[in-house]
C-alpha cells in the first residue's frame, strides 16, 4: 500500500464525514439562529433555552436523513472492502 493510497482513502473519509454531518450541523445552526433572534426580540436571556429545540431538530433531522447517511457510509465501506485486495501487497 503506497502513501498516495493512504492519503486518498483519508481524503475520501474526511470528505464523507463532512458531507454526512453538514446537513445536521446546518439544521442546528438555523434553529440556534432562530432561537437567538427570538431571545433578542423578547429580551429573554436564558442560556439553556436553545438546547432543547436544537436537540429536537437534530433528532428530527436524523430521522429524516438517516437512510441517506447510512447509504453514504455503507457505500464507502463497500468500496473499501471491494478494493481490499489492492491494498495488500
Secondary structure, 3 states (H helix, E strand, C coil): CCHHHHHHHHHHHHHHHHHHHHHHHHHHHHHHHHHHHHHHHHCCCCCCHHHHHHHHHHHHHHHHHHHHHHHHHHHHHHHHHHCHHHHCC
